[in-house]
Amino acid sequence: MNYAGRVTTSTEPTRILVLQPEENVPLGTLGDWLQETGATLDIVRAGIDDIPAGADGYDAVVCLGGGMGPLDDDQHPWLPAIRELLASCTAAEVPTLGVCLGGQLLGAATGGTIARGSAGPEAGPALVSKKDAAWTDPLFADTPLMPDVLEFHRDVVEQLPPEATLLASSPKYPNQAFRIGRYAYGLQFHIETTPEIVNDWVARSPDVAAAADDGAFDPDRLERAHRDFAEVWRPFTHRFVELVRGERPPVQEPKRRLPLL
């Protein structure tokens, strides 16, 4: 399949491979939004199912989050297989979306540096700020200047891969969203949660939850926050599928200029 010049007909269902590194970090609303477009989802559970060597037969790949570090290979021996898959997808221009741990794995797979966040964990509803490159990006251009997100992580992409374009930042950790090439996207934050999923994480990881502002996980605030998330990230998800189908053009590669003499 020629991903750089993809053409999808209405008779071809969009197949998306979903990598789920941890049971308690599910697709959540992201799955609902993907299926709204008519896409079919094949979920591969790390540590239970075999990680495919490539994305043959799939039109896109989504990698979800998890509580482990992206380089914790000794405890989770399937992590190298995920990184290899993400690296091959990026090279082949398979549309790819990595969320939190998935974004970190994408960064690690393509030459970035991953580390434990020096300023401590980041948790709770938050805002990130679009960078200049986001205004011409096919997925980020239509998001607000400061979109609402859900943070819940210890590790960060400390240094972006050499070929990455920064799309969103926050004061605490600058590398919040990035693109590699024309089709691979990494997010440090979560867009797929429900209040129930977040409450489960708070109970499982009180050290991360303690980094949130007072009242961040109050029921009313979480409900309001998730309504705000849906306003931004539901159409973002739909745009991702449009990119997959060739209905939305990717970012244009810069024109090469002749050297000045």
C-alpha positions in Angstrom: 0.0 0.0 0.0 1.4 3.4 -0.9 0.7 5.5 2.2 2.2 8.7 0.8 -0.5 8.7 -2.0 -3.3 6.9 -0.3 -6.7 6.6 -1.9 -9.5 4.9 -0.1 -12.8 4.0 -1.8 -16.1 3.9 0.0 -16.2 0.1 -0.3 -12.9 -0.3 1.7 -13.4 -0.1 5.4 -10.8 1.8 7.3 -8.9 -0.7 9.6 -7.0 0.7 12.6 -4.6 -1.3 14.7 -4.9 -0.3 18.3 -2.0 -1.2 20.7 -3.2 -1.3 24.3 -0.2 -1.6 26.7 -2.2 -1.8 29.9 -5.6 -3.2 30.7 -6.7 -0.2 32.8 -5.8 2.3 30.1 -8.5 1.5 27.5 -9.6 3.3 24.3 -12.4 5.0 26.1 -14.1 7.8 24.1 -11.3 7.7 21.5 -12.7 4.3 20.4 -16.2 5.8 20.2 -15.0 8.7 18.1 -13.0 6.5 15.8 -16.0 4.2 15.2 -18.3 7.1 14.5 -16.3 7.5 11.3 -17.0 3.9 10.3 -13.5 2.7 11.1 -13.0 -0.8 12.4 -10.7 -1.3 15.3 -8.5 -4.3 16.0 -7.2 -4.1 19.6 -3.9 -5.9 20.5 -3.3 -6.2 24.2 0.4 -6.1 25.0 1.5 -9.0 27.1 -1.5 -11.1 26.0 -1.6 -10.8 22.2 1.3 -10.9 19.8 2.6 -7.6 18.7 2.5 -7.5 14.9 5.9 -7.0 13.1 4.3 -4.4 10.8 1.0 -2.7 9.9 0.2 -4.8 6.8 -3.5 -4.9 6.3 -4.1 -1.8 8.4 -4.6 1.8 7.4 -3.5 3.4 10.6 -2.1 2.6 14.1 -3.0 4.0 17.5 -0.9 3.3 20.6 -2.5 4.0 24.0 -1.0 4.7 27.4 0.1 2.7 30.4 1.7 3.1 33.8 5.0 1.6 32.8 8.0 3.5 31.4 8.5 3.4 27.6 12.0 1.8 28.2 11.1 -0.6 31.0 12.0 -3.6 28.8 13.1 -5.9 31.6 9.6 -5.8 33.2 7.7 -5.6 30.0 9.6 -7.5 27.3 7.1 -6.6 24.6 8.0 -2.9 24.6 10.8 -3.3 22.0 8.3 -4.9 19.6 6.0 -1.9 20.0 8.8 0.6 19.4 9.9 -1.3 16.3 6.4 -1.3 15.0 6.0 2.4 15.5 9.4 3.1 13.9 8.5 1.1 10.8 5.1 2.8 10.6 6.7 6.2 10.7 9.2 5.3 8.0 6.4 3.9 5.8 4.1 6.9 6.4 1.4 4.8 8.0 -0.8 7.3 9.9 0.0 6.8 13.6 -1.3 8.4 16.8 0.5 7.8 20.1 -1.2 8.9 23.4 0.8 9.5 26.5 2.9 6.3 26.9 2.1 5.8 23.2 3.6 9.2 22.4 6.7 8.5 24.5 7.1 5.1 22.7 6.8 6.9 19.3 9.4 9.5 20.4 11.8 6.8 21.7 11.3 4.7 18.5 12.3 7.6 16.3 15.4 9.0 18.1 14.0 11.1 20.9 15.1 11.1 24.6 12.7 9.8 27.3 13.2 10.5 31.0 11.4 10.7 34.3 10.0 14.2 34.5 12.4 16.4 36.4 9.6 18.6 37.8 7.6 15.6 39.0 4.4 14.0 37.8 1.7 16.0 35.9 -1.9 15.2 36.6 -5.4 16.5 36.2 -7.3 18.7 33.7 -5.0 21.2 32.1 -4.4 23.4 29.1 -1.6 23.2 26.5 -0.6 25.9 24.1 -0.4 25.5 20.3 3.0 26.3 18.7 3.4 28.1 15.5 3.7 25.0 13.4 0.3 23.8 14.7 -1.6 26.5 12.8 -0.8 24.8 9.5 -1.0 21.2 10.7 -3.9 19.2 9.2 -5.0 17.9 12.6 -4.1 20.8 15.0 -4.9 23.8 12.8 -8.6 23.8 13.9 -8.0 23.2 17.6 -8.2 26.2 20.0 -5.1 28.2 20.9 -5.1 26.5 24.3 -7.0 23.2 24.1 -8.2 21.3 27.2 -6.3 18.1 28.0 -6.0 15.5 30.7 -2.5 15.0 32.1 -1.5 11.8 34.0 2.1 10.8 33.6 5.5 10.5 35.3 7.8 10.2 32.2 8.2 12.8 29.4 9.7 13.2 26.0 12.7 15.2 27.2 14.2 15.8 23.8 12.2 15.4 20.6 13.4 13.2 17.8 15.6 15.0 15.2 12.9 15.1 12.6 10.0 16.0 14.9 7.9 19.2 14.7 6.6 20.6 18.0 2.9 21.3 18.0 1.9 22.0 21.6 3.6 22.9 24.9 2.9 23.6 28.5 5.0 25.5 31.1 5.9 22.4 33.1 6.9 20.1 30.2 7.3 21.7 26.7 7.0 18.6 24.5 3.2 18.0 24.8 2.4 17.2 21.1 4.6 16.6 18.1 4.5 15.3 14.6 7.2 13.2 12.9 7.2 13.4 9.1 3.7 13.9 7.7 1.7 11.1 9.3 2.9 10.3 12.8 1.6 12.2 15.9 2.6 11.9 19.5 0.6 13.3 22.4 2.0 13.6 26.0 -1.5 14.1 27.4 -4.7 12.0 27.3 -7.7 12.6 25.1 -9.5 9.3 25.5 -10.5 9.3 29.2 -13.9 9.2 30.9 -14.4 10.3 34.6 -14.6 6.7 35.6 -11.2 5.9 33.9 -9.6 8.9 35.6 -11.0 7.9 39.0 -9.5 4.4 38.6 -6.1 5.9 37.8 -6.3 8.2 40.9 -6.9 5.1 43.0 -4.1 3.1 41.4 -1.5 5.9 41.3 -2.0 8.3 44.2 1.6 9.6 43.8 0.7 10.9 40.3 -2.7 12.1 41.3 -1.1 14.2 44.2 0.5 16.4 41.6 -2.9 17.8 40.5 -4.4 21.0 41.7 -6.8 20.9 44.7 -10.2 19.7 43.5 -9.0 18.6 40.2 -10.8 15.2 40.5 -14.0 16.5 42.0 -16.9 14.8 40.2 -18.4 18.1 38.8 -15.0 19.4 37.6 -14.2 16.1 35.9 -17.6 16.0 34.2 -17.1 19.6 32.9 -13.6 18.9 31.8 -14.6 15.9 29.8 -17.3 17.9 28.0 -14.5 20.3 27.1 -12.2 17.5 26.0 -14.9 16.2 23.6 -15.4 19.6 22.0 -11.8 19.6 21.0 -10.7 16.0 20.5 -13.7 14.4 19.0 -13.3 16.5 15.8 -9.5 16.0 16.0 -10.1 12.3 15.9 -12.4 12.6 12.9 -9.7 14.7 11.2 -7.2 11.9 11.9 -9.4 9.4 10.1 -9.8 11.8 7.2 -6.0 12.0 7.0 -5.9 8.2 7.0 -8.5 8.0 4.2 -6.8 10.6 2.0 -9.7 13.0 2.4 -7.5 15.5 4.3 -4.1 16.3 2.8 -1.0 15.9 5.0 1.2 18.8 5.9 3.1 19.9 2.8 6.8 19.1 2.8 9.0 22.2 2.5 10.2 23.0 -1.0 13.9 22.5 -1.5 15.7 25.6 -2.6 18.9 25.8 -4.6 21.8 27.0 -2.5 22.8 30.6 -2.9 26.2 31.3 -4.5 
